[in-house]
């Protein structure tokens, strides 16, 4: 058996250090299709994609690409109750938010299912605090005149609070 002689050159064959991203991303783009990146983006950045309002009560499960139609469907889950109906009612709005995030029509329709074991996040139904305005001097005087003859101090304070809320709620209705 004849042995081959291996020639090792003195030249440097390796390149300088290179970022892992520069090597890894082109390889992964060749392996994964665009649909896989849409699904990964949606799942990883769900709150950024749809906002706090929707992210509080629904979760993305997967994105399925229909080759015949050339459209993607986002499969989602919601807790039991009226959330599926609410989401179906606001489907167009949610699709707009998702597609605006990507900058093109990445998802064409939603498939919504209820998960009986899913729980709402604590901040899902939290209302933002309303800016409270104070009564002006005339309104304050009016309440003081109405409650001036009441001798019980606690009762007078309660009635003033009630009057304030009635006046402020009627102001908002105008």
MDTraj code that builds the backbone (N, CA, C; nanometers):
import mdtraj as md
import numpy as np

residues = "UNK UNK UNK UNK UNK UNK UNK UNK UNK UNK UNK UNK UNK UNK UNK UNK UNK UNK UNK UNK UNK UNK UNK UNK UNK UNK UNK UNK UNK UNK UNK UNK UNK UNK UNK UNK UNK UNK UNK UNK UNK UNK UNK UNK UNK UNK UNK UNK UNK UNK UNK UNK UNK UNK UNK UNK UNK UNK UNK UNK UNK UNK UNK UNK UNK UNK UNK UNK UNK UNK UNK UNK UNK UNK UNK UNK UNK UNK UNK UNK UNK UNK UNK UNK UNK UNK UNK UNK UNK UNK UNK UNK UNK UNK UNK UNK UNK UNK UNK UNK UNK UNK UNK UNK UNK UNK UNK UNK UNK UNK UNK UNK UNK UNK UNK UNK UNK UNK UNK UNK UNK UNK UNK UNK UNK UNK UNK UNK UNK UNK UNK UNK UNK UNK UNK UNK UNK UNK UNK UNK UNK UNK UNK UNK UNK UNK UNK UNK UNK UNK UNK UNK UNK UNK UNK UNK UNK UNK UNK UNK UNK UNK UNK UNK UNK UNK UNK UNK UNK UNK UNK UNK UNK UNK".split()
xyz = np.array([
    [0.0832, -0.1167, 0.0000],
    [0.0000, 0.0000, 0.0000],
    [0.0882, 0.1237, 0.0000],
    [0.0511, 0.2144, -0.0902],
    [0.1300, 0.3359, -0.1069],
    [0.0760, 0.4461, -0.0168],
    [0.1632, 0.5113, 0.0585],
    [0.1229, 0.6198, 0.1474],
    [0.1256, 0.7508, 0.0711],
    [0.0215, 0.8319, 0.0956],
    [0.0178, 0.9647, 0.0353],
    [0.0876, 1.0625, 0.1271],
    [0.1624, 1.1473, 0.0652],
    [0.2311, 1.2484, 0.1431],
    [0.1397, 1.3707, 0.1528],
    [0.1182, 1.4155, 0.2728],
    [0.0329, 1.5321, 0.2958],
    [0.1217, 1.6545, 0.3031],
    [0.0839, 1.7519, 0.2231],
    [0.1606, 1.8762, 0.2210],
    [0.0870, 1.9808, 0.3043],
    [0.1499, 2.0339, 0.4030],
    [0.0924, 2.1386, 0.4871],
    [0.1620, 2.2683, 0.4512],
    [0.0839, 2.3611, 0.4066],
    [0.1427, 2.4881, 0.3653],
    [0.1612, 2.5786, 0.4854],
    [0.2473, 2.6732, 0.4709],
    [0.2754, 2.7686, 0.5770],
    [0.1766, 2.8848, 0.5751],
    [0.0976, 2.8952, 0.4687],
    [0.0025, 3.0056, 0.4581],
    [-0.1120, 2.9849, 0.5567],
    [-0.1675, 3.0965, 0.5944],
    [-0.2796, 3.0923, 0.6874],
    [-0.4080, 3.0696, 0.6077],
    [-0.4832, 2.9649, 0.6393],
    [-0.6043, 2.9317, 0.5645],
    [-0.7315, 2.9842, 0.6306],
    [-0.7293, 3.0015, 0.7583],
    [-0.8521, 3.0452, 0.8254],
    [-0.8658, 3.1970, 0.8142],
    [-0.9918, 3.2392, 0.8124],
    [-1.0183, 3.3824, 0.8100],
    [-1.0107, 3.4378, 0.9516],
    [-1.0192, 3.5697, 0.9630],
    [-1.0229, 3.6305, 1.0953],
    [-1.1519, 3.5892, 1.1651],
    [-1.1601, 3.6178, 1.2916],
    [-1.2807, 3.5850, 1.3663],
    [-1.4013, 3.6512, 1.3015],
    [-1.5092, 3.5775, 1.2964],
    [-1.6295, 3.6278, 1.2325],
    [-1.7469, 3.6079, 1.3275],
    [-1.8404, 3.6990, 1.3217],
    [-1.9583, 3.6915, 1.4064],
    [-2.0364, 3.5639, 1.3760],
    [-2.0868, 3.5004, 1.4803],
    [-2.1658, 3.3791, 1.4630],
    [-2.2909, 3.4083, 1.3799],
    [-2.3489, 3.5269, 1.3974],
    [-2.4666, 3.5653, 1.3204],
    [-2.4383, 3.5706, 1.1712],
    [-2.3194, 3.6149, 1.1328],
    [-2.2846, 3.6224, 0.9907],
    [-2.2774, 3.4844, 0.9266],
    [-2.2456, 3.3857, 1.0057],
    [-2.2363, 3.2495, 0.9544],
    [-2.3689, 3.1762, 0.9697],
    [-2.4327, 3.1913, 1.0862],
    [-2.5508, 3.1135, 1.1209],
    [-2.6753, 3.1555, 1.0433],
    [-2.7008, 3.2855, 1.0292],
    [-2.8235, 3.3335, 0.9656],
    [-2.8337, 3.2901, 0.8199],
    [-2.7306, 3.3029, 0.7358],
    [-2.7454, 3.2541, 0.5981],
    [-2.7710, 3.1033, 0.5902],
    [-2.7102, 3.0272, 0.6797],
    [-2.7348, 2.8831, 0.6807],
    [-2.8803, 2.8554, 0.7167],
    [-2.9319, 2.9226, 0.8191],
    [-3.0695, 2.9003, 0.8633],
    [-3.1699, 2.9487, 0.7600],
    [-3.1393, 3.0563, 0.6901],
    [-3.2307, 3.1025, 0.5857],
    [-3.2423, 3.0001, 0.4747],
    [-3.1363, 2.9288, 0.4500],
    [-3.1424, 2.8235, 0.3496],
    [-3.2239, 2.7049, 0.3960],
    [-3.2206, 2.6776, 0.5249],
    [-3.2920, 2.5631, 0.5801],
    [-3.4385, 2.5960, 0.6069],
    [-3.4629, 2.7144, 0.6627],
    [-3.5993, 2.7528, 0.6995],
    [-3.6603, 2.8385, 0.5894],
    [-3.7914, 2.8286, 0.5754],
    [-3.8604, 2.9117, 0.4772],
    [-3.9071, 3.0408, 0.5441],
    [-3.9608, 3.1321, 0.4651],
    [-4.0086, 3.2598, 0.5182],
    [-4.1223, 3.2379, 0.6168],
    [-4.2034, 3.1343, 0.5969],
    [-4.3152, 3.1062, 0.6853],
    [-4.2660, 3.0759, 0.8269],
    [-4.1535, 3.0071, 0.8357],
    [-4.0983, 2.9738, 0.9658],
    [-4.0564, 3.0999, 1.0411],
    [-4.0043, 3.1987, 0.9708],
    [-3.9632, 3.3227, 1.0356],
    [-4.0837, 3.4034, 1.0808],
    [-4.1925, 3.4016, 1.0052],
    [-4.3140, 3.4716, 1.0453],
    [-4.3662, 3.4106, 1.1745],
    [-4.3723, 3.2787, 1.1793],
    [-4.4216, 3.2106, 1.2989],
    [-4.3317, 3.2403, 1.4184],
    [-4.2027, 3.2315, 1.4003],
    [-4.1094, 3.2573, 1.5103],
    [-4.1225, 3.4012, 1.5590],
    [-4.1324, 3.4964, 1.4683],
    [-4.1478, 3.6371, 1.5068],
    [-4.2765, 3.6593, 1.5851],
    [-4.3856, 3.6021, 1.5373],
    [-4.5144, 3.6212, 1.6048],
    [-4.5097, 3.5638, 1.7459],
    [-4.4582, 3.4443, 1.7598],
    [-4.4565, 3.3800, 1.8913],
    [-4.3596, 3.4495, 1.9865],
    [-4.2422, 3.4846, 1.9385],
    [-4.1418, 3.5459, 2.0260],
    [-4.1750, 3.6902, 2.0643],
    [-4.2404, 3.7637, 1.9759],
    [-4.2671, 3.9060, 1.9994],
    [-4.4171, 3.9347, 2.0034],
    [-4.4954, 3.8446, 2.0597],
    [-4.6415, 3.8540, 2.0560],
    [-4.6941, 3.9864, 2.1117],
    [-4.6467, 4.0279, 2.2267],
    [-4.6956, 4.1525, 2.2883],
    [-4.6623, 4.2733, 2.2005],
    [-4.5463, 4.2741, 2.1366],
    [-4.5098, 4.3839, 2.0467],
    [-4.5940, 4.3810, 1.9193],
    [-4.6288, 4.2627, 1.8735],
    [-4.7032, 4.2484, 1.7482],
    [-4.8468, 4.2962, 1.7641],
    [-4.9177, 4.2492, 1.8675],
    [-5.0605, 4.2805, 1.8795],
    [-5.0933, 4.3819, 1.9869],
    [-4.9985, 4.4148, 2.0726],
    [-5.0245, 4.5126, 2.1773],
    [-5.0738, 4.4472, 2.3056],
    [-5.0743, 4.5245, 2.4133],
    [-5.1120, 4.4737, 2.5454],
    [-5.2577, 4.4296, 2.5523],
    [-5.3442, 4.4993, 2.4792],
    [-5.4872, 4.4691, 2.4854],
    [-5.5151, 4.3243, 2.4449],
    [-5.4634, 4.2818, 2.3298],
    [-5.4890, 4.1455, 2.2825],
    [-5.3990, 4.0435, 2.3513],
    [-5.2764, 4.0791, 2.3802],
    [-5.1826, 3.9839, 2.4397],
    [-5.2275, 3.9397, 2.5783],
    [-5.3139, 4.0160, 2.6424],
    [-5.3626, 3.9802, 2.7751],
    [-5.4573, 3.8624, 2.7755],
    [-5.5258, 3.8372, 2.6633],
    [-5.6239, 3.7296, 2.6663],
    [-5.6156, 3.6313, 2.5491],
    [-5.5123, 3.6379, 2.4681],
    [-5.4995, 3.5383, 2.3618],
    [-5.3520, 3.5052, 2.3379],
    [-5.3280, 3.3827, 2.2947],
    [-5.1917, 3.3351, 2.2694],
    [-5.1814, 3.2785, 2.1290],
    [-5.0699, 3.3035, 2.0614],
    [-5.0497, 3.2399, 1.9304],
    [-5.0033, 3.0960, 1.9505],
    [-5.0493, 3.0068, 1.8656],
    [-5.0062, 2.8671, 1.8737],
    [-4.9117, 2.8321, 1.7599],
    [-4.9547, 2.8609, 1.6369],
    [-4.8722, 2.8304, 1.5203],
    [-4.9236, 2.9084, 1.4012],
    [-4.8420, 2.9147, 1.2979],
    [-4.8810, 2.9746, 1.1711],
    [-4.8710, 2.8647, 1.0664],
    [-4.9781, 2.8460, 0.9922],
    [-4.9794, 2.7413, 0.8900],
    [-4.9911, 2.8067, 0.7534],
    [-4.9068, 2.7640, 0.6612],
    [-4.9050, 2.8194, 0.5257],
    [-4.9767, 2.7240, 0.4307],
    [-5.0784, 2.7733, 0.3616],
    [-5.1510, 2.6937, 0.2629],
    [-5.0874, 2.7189, 0.1262],
    [-5.0215, 2.6178, 0.0725],
    [-4.9471, 2.6322, -0.0525],
    [-5.0417, 2.6611, -0.1695],
    [-5.1590, 2.5963, -0.1718],
    [-5.2533, 2.6150, -0.2821],
    [-5.3028, 2.7584, -0.2912],
    [-5.3427, 2.8128, -0.1771],
    [-5.3951, 2.9492, -0.1760],
    [-5.2859, 3.0542, -0.1596],
    [-5.1711, 3.0149, -0.1105],
    [-5.0624, 3.1093, -0.0871],
    [-5.0918, 3.2029, 0.0289],
    [-5.1645, 3.1529, 0.1299],
    [-5.2043, 3.2351, 0.2441],
    [-5.1651, 3.1674, 0.3745],
    [-5.1435, 3.2512, 0.4761],
    [-5.1090, 3.2010, 0.6087],
    [-5.2273, 3.2176, 0.7029],
    [-5.2443, 3.1197, 0.7902],
    [-5.3463, 3.1246, 0.8941],
    [-5.2767, 3.1201, 1.0291],
    [-5.3141, 3.2113, 1.1164],
    [-5.2602, 3.2138, 1.2521],
    [-5.3584, 3.1408, 1.3428],
    [-5.3114, 3.0344, 1.4070],
    [-5.3914, 2.9589, 1.5023],
    [-5.3672, 3.0176, 1.6402],
    [-5.4788, 3.0479, 1.7106],
    [-5.4705, 3.1148, 1.8403],
    [-5.5599, 3.0456, 1.9403],
    [-5.5307, 3.0686, 2.0690],
    [-5.6171, 3.0179, 2.1754],
    [-5.6570, 3.1322, 2.2663],
    [-5.7802, 3.1206, 2.3188],
    [-5.8329, 3.2187, 2.4128],
    [-5.8957, 3.1429, 2.5299],
    [-5.9108, 3.2087, 2.6461],
    [-5.9774, 3.1427, 2.7585],
    [-6.1276, 3.1326, 2.7323],
    [-6.1976, 3.0496, 2.8102],
    [-6.3425, 3.0385, 2.7917],
    [-6.4123, 3.1686, 2.8273],
    [-6.5283, 3.1869, 2.7720],
    [-6.6044, 3.3094, 2.7949],
    [-6.6298, 3.3779, 2.6619],
    [-6.6430, 3.5070, 2.6653],
    [-6.6741, 3.5820, 2.5448],
    [-6.5536, 3.6262, 2.4649],
    [-6.4354, 3.5761, 2.4994],
    [-6.3140, 3.6239, 2.4341],
    [-6.3050, 3.5810, 2.2881],
    [-6.3509, 3.4597, 2.2567],
    [-6.3475, 3.4133, 2.1180],
    [-6.4405, 3.4988, 2.0319],
    [-6.5571, 3.5300, 2.0844],
    [-6.6515, 3.6144, 2.0116],
    [-6.5956, 3.7548, 1.9925],
    [-6.5352, 3.8092, 2.0975],
    [-6.4739, 3.9421, 2.0883],
    [-6.3627, 3.9446, 1.9845],
    [-6.2804, 3.8420, 1.9861],
    [-6.1691, 3.8351, 1.8914],
    [-6.2197, 3.8174, 1.7488],
    [-6.3235, 3.7370, 1.7302],
    [-6.3814, 3.7185, 1.5970],
    [-6.4401, 3.8504, 1.5475],
    [-6.5007, 3.9248, 1.6370],
    [-6.5589, 4.0545, 1.6012],
    [-6.4512, 4.1547, 1.5598],
    [-6.3339, 4.1450, 1.6217],
    [-6.2253, 4.2399, 1.5945],
    [-6.1141, 4.1778, 1.5101],
    [-6.1469, 4.0741, 1.4358],
    [-6.0478, 4.0013, 1.3562],
    [-5.9762, 4.0917, 1.2556],
    [-6.0496, 4.1735, 1.1840],
    [-5.9874, 4.2611, 1.0843],
    [-5.8869, 4.3568, 1.1489],
    [-5.9243, 4.4098, 1.2649],
    [-5.8352, 4.5012, 1.3359],
    [-5.7071, 4.4298, 1.3785],
    [-5.7216, 4.3082, 1.4299],
    [-5.6043, 4.2331, 1.4732],
    [-5.5150, 4.1976, 1.3548],
    [-5.5737, 4.1576, 1.2435],
    [-5.4945, 4.1270, 1.1240],
    [-5.4189, 4.2503, 1.0764],
    [-5.4820, 4.3662, 1.0846],
    [-5.4136, 4.4910, 1.0476],
    [-5.2925, 4.5147, 1.1369],
    [-5.3078, 4.4921, 1.2680],
    [-5.1963, 4.5117, 1.3611],
    [-5.0817, 4.4159, 1.3302],
    [-5.1145, 4.2898, 1.3053],
    [-5.0110, 4.1901, 1.2769],
    [-4.9387, 4.2254, 1.1478],
    [-5.0129, 4.2561, 1.0431],
    [-4.9527, 4.2855, 0.9135],
    [-4.8776, 4.4183, 0.9136],
    [-4.9210, 4.5126, 0.9955],
    [-4.8470, 4.6384, 1.0079],
    [-4.7116, 4.6139, 1.0742],
    [-4.7062, 4.5210, 1.1667],
    [-4.5802, 4.4866, 1.2329],
    [-4.4789, 4.4343, 1.1316],
    [-4.5246, 4.3506, 1.0386],
    [-4.4341, 4.2920, 0.9394],
    [-4.4120, 4.3828, 0.8193],
    [-4.5050, 4.4725, 0.7924],
    [-4.4905, 4.5621, 0.6783],
    [-4.5433, 4.5029, 0.5486],
    [-4.6052, 4.3878, 0.5559],
    [-4.6688, 4.3254, 0.4402],
    [-4.7753, 4.2298, 0.4923],
    [-4.8548, 4.1733, 0.4028],
    [-4.9636, 4.0854, 0.4442],
    [-4.9070, 3.9484, 0.4819],
    [-4.8612, 3.9371, 0.6054],
    [-4.7984, 3.8141, 0.6533],
    [-4.9014, 3.7096, 0.6945],
    [-5.0138, 3.7544, 0.7502],
    [-5.1195, 3.6629, 0.7950],
    [-5.2497, 3.7051, 0.7290],
    [-5.3236, 3.6070, 0.6768],
    [-5.4459, 3.6369, 0.6039],
    [-5.5731, 3.6090, 0.6821],
    [-5.5684, 3.5114, 0.7741],
    [-5.6876, 3.4836, 0.8541],
    [-5.6478, 3.4235, 0.9884],
    [-5.7455, 3.4244, 1.0805],
    [-5.7248, 3.3724, 1.2146],
    [-5.8087, 3.2470, 1.2355],
    [-5.7556, 3.1544, 1.3119],
    [-5.8291, 3.0369, 1.3548],
    [-5.8264, 3.0410, 1.5068],
    [-5.9423, 3.0627, 1.5679],
    [-5.9509, 3.0865, 1.7116],
    [-6.0132, 2.9654, 1.7797],
    [-5.9474, 2.9185, 1.8854],
    [-6.0045, 2.8083, 1.9635],
    [-5.9980, 2.8430, 2.1115],
    [-6.0944, 2.7882, 2.1867],
    [-6.0976, 2.8123, 2.3303],
    [-6.0212, 2.7023, 2.4022],
    [-5.9407, 2.7433, 2.4975],
    [-5.8668, 2.6496, 2.5809],
    [-5.9238, 2.6607, 2.7216],
    [-5.9892, 2.5551, 2.7669],
    [-6.0558, 2.5583, 2.8977],
    [-5.9571, 2.5723, 3.0139],
    [-5.8307, 2.5398, 2.9929],
    [-5.7305, 2.5484, 3.0989],
    [-5.6554, 2.6807, 3.0989],
    [-5.6794, 2.7648, 2.9997],
    [-5.6065, 2.8905, 2.9887],
    [-5.6615, 2.9922, 3.0879],
    [-5.5729, 3.0653, 3.1507],
    [-5.6106, 3.1693, 3.2467],
    [-5.5773, 3.3063, 3.1894],
    [-5.6549, 3.4047, 3.2297],
    [-5.6263, 3.5429, 3.1901],
    [-5.5026, 3.5919, 3.2616],
    [-5.4271, 3.6766, 3.1955],
    [-5.3161, 3.7424, 3.2629],
    [-5.3740, 3.8484, 3.3555],
    [-5.3046, 3.8799, 3.4612],
    [-5.3548, 3.9731, 3.5616],
    [-5.3887, 4.1106, 3.5077],
    [-5.3154, 4.1563, 3.4074],
    [-5.3371, 4.2914, 3.3553],
    [-5.4286, 4.2942, 3.2336],
    [-5.4949, 4.1829, 3.2010],
    [-5.5713, 4.1734, 3.0772],
    [-5.6907, 4.2677, 3.0732],
    [-5.7631, 4.2780, 3.1824],
    [-5.8848, 4.3594, 3.1821],
    [-5.8715, 4.4876, 3.2623],
    [-5.7501, 4.5221, 3.2990],
    [-5.7271, 4.6411, 3.3805],
    [-5.7536, 4.7665, 3.2980],
    [-5.8379, 4.8530, 3.3506],
    [-5.8695, 4.9791, 3.2841],
    [-5.7675, 5.0854, 3.3242],
    [-5.7266, 5.1700, 3.2298],
    [-5.6348, 5.2777, 3.2671],
    [-5.7049, 5.3762, 3.3601],
    [-5.6334, 5.4336, 3.4544],
    [-5.6971, 5.5274, 3.5478],
    [-5.7457, 5.6520, 3.4738],
    [-5.8625, 5.6967, 3.5134],
    [-5.9201, 5.8154, 3.4502],
    [-5.8639, 5.9409, 3.5177],
    [-5.8424, 6.0428, 3.4370],
    [-5.7974, 6.1703, 3.4920],
    [-5.9175, 6.2347, 3.5611],
    [-5.9005, 6.2648, 3.6885],
    [-6.0116, 6.3197, 3.7653],
    [-5.9981, 6.4703, 3.7732],
    [-6.1055, 6.5392, 3.7433],
    [-6.1029, 6.6841, 3.7548],
    [-6.1703, 6.7236, 3.8845],
    [-6.1387, 6.8379, 3.9319],
    [-6.1951, 6.8882, 4.0569],
    [-6.3156, 6.9766, 4.0266],
    [-6.3973, 6.9957, 4.1296],
    [-6.5112, 7.0859, 4.1157],
    [-6.4631, 7.2308, 4.1145],
    [-6.5319, 7.3137, 4.0366],
    [-6.4963, 7.4555, 4.0409],
    [-6.5609, 7.5192, 4.1644],
    [-6.5317, 7.6452, 4.1887],
    [-6.5774, 7.7129, 4.3113],
    [-6.7298, 7.7172, 4.3197],
    [-6.7973, 7.7414, 4.2088],
    [-6.9436, 7.7488, 4.2087],
    [-7.0067, 7.6146, 4.2445],
    [-6.9532, 7.5070, 4.1899],
    [-7.0057, 7.3739, 4.2201],
    [-6.9794, 7.3375, 4.3664],
    [-6.8623, 7.3741, 4.4167],
    [-6.8274, 7.3466, 4.5562],
    [-6.9222, 7.4222, 4.6497],
    [-6.9501, 7.5488, 4.6184],
    [-7.0436, 7.6289, 4.6998],
    [-7.1836, 7.5683, 4.6965],
    [-7.2267, 7.5222, 4.5809],
    [-7.3594, 7.4617, 4.5664],
    [-7.3732, 7.3396, 4.6575],
    [-7.2714, 7.2530, 4.6590],
    [-7.2752, 7.1349, 4.7456],
    [-7.2724, 7.1743, 4.8931],
    [-7.1953, 7.2760, 4.9265],
    [-7.1889, 7.3227, 5.0658],
    [-7.3241, 7.3766, 5.1115],
    [-7.3932, 7.4508, 5.0254],
    [-7.5262, 7.5035, 5.0588],
    [-7.6272, 7.3903, 5.0795],
    [-7.6198, 7.2873, 4.9927],
    [-7.7149, 7.1765, 5.0046],
    [-7.6952, 7.0972, 5.1339],
    [-7.5733, 7.0873, 5.1799],
    [-7.5441, 7.0041, 5.2973],
    [-7.5206, 7.0861, 5.4240],
    [-7.5444, 7.2168, 5.4207],
    [-7.5143, 7.3044, 5.5347],
    [-7.5962, 7.2690, 5.6584],
    [-7.7199, 7.2281, 5.6445],
    [-7.8074, 7.2028, 5.7590],
    [-7.7910, 7.0627, 5.8174],
    [-7.7046, 6.9781, 5.7579],
    [-7.6857, 6.8420, 5.8093],
    [-7.5852, 6.8481, 5.9235],
    [-7.6285, 6.8002, 6.0429],
    [-7.5466, 6.8117, 6.1634],
    [-7.4412, 6.7014, 6.1738],
    [-7.4702, 6.5816, 6.1249],
    [-7.3752, 6.4695, 6.1338],
    [-7.2623, 6.4908, 6.0317],
    [-7.1412, 6.5055, 6.0853],
    [-7.0240, 6.5382, 6.0013],
    [-6.9940, 6.4290, 5.8982],
    [-6.9982, 6.3011, 5.9414],
    [-6.9689, 6.1894, 5.8493],
    [-7.0717, 6.1832, 5.7376],
    [-7.1990, 6.2004, 5.7713],
    [-7.3044, 6.1976, 5.6705],
    [-7.2855, 6.3115, 5.5711],
    [-7.2481, 6.4313, 5.6215],
    [-7.2256, 6.5455, 5.5331],
    [-7.1119, 6.5168, 5.4343],
    [-7.0005, 6.4562, 5.4819],
    [-6.8876, 6.4225, 5.3939],
    [-6.9290, 6.3220, 5.2862],
    [-7.0076, 6.2226, 5.3278],
    [-7.0534, 6.1213, 5.2322],
    [-7.1418, 6.1841, 5.1257],
    [-7.2334, 6.2704, 5.1658],
    [-7.3236, 6.3355, 5.0702],
    [-7.2483, 6.4305, 4.9768],
    [-7.1441, 6.4952, 5.0279],
    [-7.0627, 6.5836, 4.9432],
    [-6.9893, 6.4994, 4.8379],
    [-6.9340, 6.3844, 4.8789],
    [-6.8682, 6.2953, 4.7829],
    [-6.9657, 6.2458, 4.6771],
    [-7.0869, 6.2097, 4.7220],
    [-7.1896, 6.1636, 4.6284],
    [-7.2267, 6.2750, 4.5309],
    [-7.2469, 6.3940, 4.5830],
    [-7.2801, 6.5074, 4.4968],
    [-7.1689, 6.5375, 4.3977],
    [-7.0457, 6.5283, 4.4433],
    [-6.9308, 6.5525, 4.3545],
    [-6.9293, 6.4515, 4.2395],
    [-6.9504, 6.3234, 4.2722],
    [-6.9488, 6.2223, 4.1658],
    [-7.0641, 6.2420, 4.0674],
    [-7.1819, 6.2847, 4.1195],
    [-7.2955, 6.3094, 4.0296],
    [-7.2659, 6.4268, 3.9383],
    [-7.2132, 6.5325, 3.9930],
    [-7.1822, 6.6514, 3.9112],
    [-7.0768, 6.6191, 3.8062],
    [-6.9704, 6.5478, 3.8461],
    [-6.8633, 6.5157, 3.7512],
    [-6.9100, 6.4180, 3.6437],
    [-6.9963, 6.3226, 3.6793],
    [-7.0449, 6.2296, 3.5777],
    [-7.1395, 6.2980, 3.4808],
    [-7.2167, 6.3948, 3.5295],
    [-7.3048, 6.4695, 3.4394],
    [-7.2266, 6.5635, 3.3504],
    [-7.1154, 6.6154, 3.3990],
    [-7.0296, 6.7028, 3.3170],
    [-6.9727, 6.6238, 3.2000],
    [-6.9347, 6.4970, 3.2239],
    [-6.8787, 6.4131, 3.1181],
    [-6.9829, 6.3767, 3.0139],
    [-7.1124, 6.3774, 3.0517],
    [-7.2188, 6.3391, 2.9592],
    [-7.2545, 6.4520, 2.8640],
    [-7.2174, 6.5754, 2.8973],
    [-7.2522, 6.6895, 2.8113],
    [-7.1741, 6.6947, 2.6845],
])
top = md.Topology()
chain = top.add_chain()
for i, resn in enumerate(residues, 1):
    res = top.add_residue(resn, chain, resSeq=i)
    for name in ("N", "CA", "C"):
        top.add_atom(name, md.element.get_by_symbol(name[0]), res)
traj = md.Trajectory(xyz[None], top)
